[in-house]
Amino acid sequence: MHVSALVSCYKIQNQCQKNYGLFSVISFPNYHSSSLLHNFATKGTGEGQRTVQTAYNALFLGKSERLLQIMGESFPELGLTKQDCIEMSWIESVLYIAGFPTNTPPEVLLQGTSQFKNYFKAKSDFVRKPVPETGLEGIWKKLLQEDSPLMIWNPYGGMMGKIPECQTPFPHRKGVIYMIQYLTLWNDDSQESAKKHMDWMRDFYGFMADYASKSPREAYVNYRDLDLGTNKNGNASYNQAVPWGKQYYKGNLERLVLVKTKVDPDNFFVHEQSVPTLPLSMWSPRTEKKAMTD
């Protein structure tokens, strides 16, 4: 993908006072337009205490004039103006989106330090059908039950949907309209606080099951969720890894297991949800050929 010398970013925040206003932009027909998503990615976030705040953030690979034209034609309800847009280099946009202060040098990215110092629990979903208004109202009520919840909606489509599921390990492609990340944050290090917030997150995730993808309920591997299952001491079999492996990789799991067995037969690279290896008794020239050629 060509990245222009200047890119454009914006952040628009709103306080929602009515249930149906929570993610109103998500209900607009053009929100699901694949052709539009060739040009930019946007996300809506909701944080709930006494009310819910929505924020719409975007990175557009081009100048703000073109961005304003597209938004005026496709998302007039958002009310984007020239004053909302900031033009910068791509590397500056990385800092901007990550929340660093203006004029922070890009070298700070080499330090590997986080901007956020808190405890959190995260989960994810891939959504293939628009969440109806009744679902949005339920989301509103759930968010108001928690101290510092956050939902991030990343629209899909465009080039993401054109790449076949089997072409890369990442299978969440055609038909996905957005990915959702669920977060809850807290600062108290007590076990009571951790249980309270994690219980809320698991309840919220259960509520969202009706609106998420199914068979499997897809999840994003980089938002690792140990609730989906773990390999305990690093020696999970293929069957034990299926619960989380299918959610992360769908039909690509088998090939990943074969490749892992070929390149890392001793399972040196391991974590709680790493791709497992096959026992030597199950390895054969046929499985090796399948791993290398499929």
C-alpha positions in Angstrom: 0.0 0.0 0.0 1.4 3.4 -1.0 1.6 5.8 1.9 1.6 9.5 0.9 4.0 12.1 2.4 1.1 13.6 4.4 -1.7 11.7 6.1 -4.7 13.1 7.9 -6.1 12.2 11.3 -9.1 13.3 13.3 -10.7 12.6 16.7 -14.3 13.6 17.4 -15.8 13.0 20.8 -19.5 13.1 21.8 -21.4 12.6 25.1 -24.4 10.4 24.4 -27.6 11.1 26.4 -29.9 8.6 24.8 -29.5 4.9 24.3 -29.8 4.9 20.6 -27.1 7.5 20.2 -24.3 5.3 21.5 -23.0 4.0 18.2 -25.3 5.8 15.8 -22.7 6.1 13.1 -22.4 2.3 13.0 -26.0 2.1 11.9 -25.4 4.3 8.8 -25.5 2.2 5.6 -22.1 3.6 4.4 -20.4 2.5 7.6 -20.3 -1.0 6.0 -19.1 0.2 2.6 -16.1 -1.8 1.5 -15.1 0.6 -1.2 -14.9 3.4 1.3 -12.7 1.4 3.6 -10.0 1.2 1.0 -9.0 4.7 2.0 -9.2 4.8 5.8 -9.9 2.9 8.9 -12.0 4.4 11.7 -13.0 3.2 15.1 -15.8 4.1 17.6 -15.0 3.9 21.3 -17.4 4.0 24.2 -16.5 4.6 27.9 -19.3 4.4 30.4 -19.7 5.8 33.9 -22.7 8.1 34.3 -23.1 8.5 30.6 -21.3 7.1 27.6 -18.8 9.0 25.5 -18.2 8.1 21.9 -15.1 8.9 20.0 -14.5 8.6 16.3 -10.9 8.3 15.2 -9.4 7.9 11.8 -6.2 7.8 9.8 -6.6 8.8 6.1 -3.8 8.2 3.6 -4.0 11.6 2.0 -4.6 15.3 2.6 -7.5 16.6 4.6 -9.3 18.1 1.6 -10.0 14.7 0.1 -10.9 13.3 3.5 -13.5 16.0 4.1 -14.9 15.3 0.6 -15.3 11.6 1.3 -16.8 12.2 4.8 -19.2 14.9 3.6 -20.5 12.4 1.0 -20.6 9.3 3.1 -20.8 10.4 6.7 -22.4 13.8 6.9 -23.9 12.9 10.3 -20.5 13.0 11.9 -20.1 16.7 11.1 -16.4 16.5 10.3 -14.8 20.0 9.7 -11.4 21.2 8.6 -10.6 22.2 12.2 -11.0 18.6 13.3 -8.4 17.3 10.9 -4.6 17.3 11.4 -2.1 16.6 8.6 1.2 14.9 9.5 3.7 12.3 8.4 2.8 8.7 8.8 5.3 8.1 11.7 3.8 11.2 13.4 0.4 9.6 13.1 1.6 6.5 14.9 2.5 8.7 17.9 -0.8 10.6 17.6 -3.0 7.6 17.6 -1.0 6.0 20.5 -1.7 9.1 22.6 1.7 10.6 22.8 1.9 14.4 23.3 2.2 16.6 20.2 5.8 17.0 19.0 7.0 13.8 20.7 10.0 12.5 18.7 9.5 9.2 17.0 12.6 7.8 18.8 10.3 7.3 21.8 8.9 4.3 20.1 12.3 2.5 20.4 12.1 2.7 24.2 9.3 0.1 24.5 7.6 1.8 27.4 3.8 1.9 27.8 1.8 5.1 28.0 -0.7 3.3 30.3 0.0 2.0 33.8 -3.0 0.0 35.0 -4.6 -3.4 35.2 -6.9 -4.5 32.4 -8.9 -7.4 31.0 -9.5 -7.6 27.2 -11.6 -9.8 24.9 -12.5 -9.6 21.2 -15.1 -10.4 18.7 -15.5 -10.3 14.9 -19.0 -9.2 13.8 -20.6 -10.3 10.5 -24.1 -8.7 10.9 -24.9 -5.2 12.1 -25.8 -5.0 15.8 -29.5 -4.0 16.0 -30.8 -1.1 18.0 -31.9 -3.5 20.8 -28.3 -4.7 21.0 -27.0 -1.2 21.2 -29.4 -0.4 24.0 -28.2 -3.5 25.8 -24.5 -2.4 25.3 -25.4 1.0 26.8 -26.8 -0.5 29.9 -23.9 -2.9 30.3 -21.3 -0.2 30.0 -23.0 1.9 32.6 -22.5 -1.0 35.1 -18.7 -0.8 35.0 -16.3 1.9 36.2 -13.9 2.2 33.2 -15.1 0.1 30.3 -14.0 0.6 26.7 -15.2 -0.8 23.4 -13.2 -0.3 20.2 -15.0 -0.9 16.9 -12.6 -1.4 13.9 -14.5 -1.5 10.5 -13.4 -4.1 8.0 -14.0 -4.6 4.3 -12.0 -3.3 1.3 -8.7 -5.0 0.8 -9.1 -7.0 4.1 -12.1 -8.8 2.5 -10.3 -9.5 -0.8 -7.5 -11.6 0.6 -8.6 -15.3 0.9 -8.8 -16.7 4.4 -6.2 -19.4 3.6 -3.6 -17.0 2.2 -2.2 -15.9 5.6 -2.6 -17.2 9.1 -5.0 -14.3 9.8 -8.4 -15.7 8.6 -10.9 -13.0 9.5 -11.6 -11.7 6.0 -14.6 -11.6 3.7 -17.9 -11.0 5.5 -16.5 -9.4 8.6 -17.9 -5.9 9.0 -16.0 -4.9 12.1 -13.9 -6.2 14.9 -14.6 -5.3 18.5 -12.2 -5.1 21.4 -13.7 -5.1 24.9 -11.6 -3.6 27.7 -12.1 -2.9 31.4 -9.4 -1.0 33.3 -8.6 -0.6 37.0 -5.8 0.7 39.3 -6.4 -1.2 42.5 -4.2 -4.3 42.8 -6.5 -6.2 45.2 -7.9 -9.6 44.3 -11.4 -8.3 45.0 -11.1 -5.5 42.3 -9.6 -8.0 39.8 -12.5 -10.4 40.3 -15.2 -7.6 40.2 -13.9 -6.3 36.8 -13.2 -9.6 35.2 -16.6 -10.9 36.2 -18.2 -7.9 34.5 -16.1 -8.5 31.4 -17.1 -12.1 31.2 -20.7 -11.3 31.6 -20.5 -8.6 28.9 -18.8 -11.0 26.6 -21.6 -13.5 27.2 -24.2 -10.8 26.4 -22.5 -10.1 23.1 -22.6 -13.7 21.9 -25.9 -13.1 20.1 -24.2 -10.5 17.9 -20.8 -12.1 17.3 -19.6 -14.5 14.7 -20.4 -18.2 15.3 -19.0 -21.6 14.7 -16.4 -20.6 15.7 -16.8 -17.4 17.6 -13.8 -15.7 16.1 -11.2 -13.9 18.2 -8.1 -11.8 17.5 -4.9 -13.5 18.4 -3.1 -10.3 19.3 -5.7 -9.5 22.0 -4.8 -12.8 23.7 -7.7 -14.0 25.9 -6.7 -16.8 28.2 -10.4 -17.4 29.0 -10.6 -19.2 25.7 -8.2 -21.9 27.0 -4.5 -22.5 27.7 -2.0 -25.3 27.2 -1.3 -25.4 30.9 2.4 -26.3 31.0 3.2 -25.8 27.3 2.5 -29.3 26.1 -1.0 -29.1 24.7 -2.0 -31.6 22.1 -3.8 -30.5 18.9 -7.2 -31.4 20.3 -6.5 -29.4 23.5 -5.5 -26.4 21.4 -8.6 -26.4 19.2 -10.8 -24.3 21.6 -8.6 -21.2 21.2 -6.8 -22.2 18.0 -10.0 -22.4 15.9 -11.2 -19.0 17.3 -7.9 -17.3 16.4 -7.0 -19.2 13.1 -10.2 -20.9 12.0 -9.4 -23.4 9.2 -5.7 -22.4 9.2 -5.0 -24.1 12.5 -4.1 -27.5 11.1 -1.6 -26.0 8.6 0.0 -23.9 11.4 0.4 -27.0 13.5 2.1 -28.8 10.7 4.4 -25.9 10.0 5.2 -25.5 13.7 6.1 -29.2 13.9 8.4 -28.9 11.0 10.3 -25.7 12.0 10.1 -26.1 15.9 9.7 -29.8 16.6 11.0 -29.3 20.2 8.4 -26.7 20.9 11.0 -24.1 22.0 8.8 -21.1 21.2 5.9 -21.6 23.6 3.4 -19.6 25.6 0.0 -20.2 27.1 -1.8 -20.2 23.7 1.0 -21.1 21.3 0.4 -23.3 18.3 1.2 -26.9 19.4 3.4 -29.5 17.7 2.5 -32.9 16.6 4.1 -35.9 18.2 6.7 -37.7 16.1 4.4 -40.7 15.8 2.0 -38.6 13.7 4.6 -37.0 11.5 5.2 -38.4 8.0 6.5 -37.3 4.6 2.8 -36.8 3.7 2.2 -34.4 6.5 5.4 -32.6 5.8 4.4 -32.1 2.1 1.0 -30.9 3.3 2.6 -28.3 5.6 4.9 -27.0 3.0 2.7 -26.9 -0.1 -0.9 -26.2 1.0 
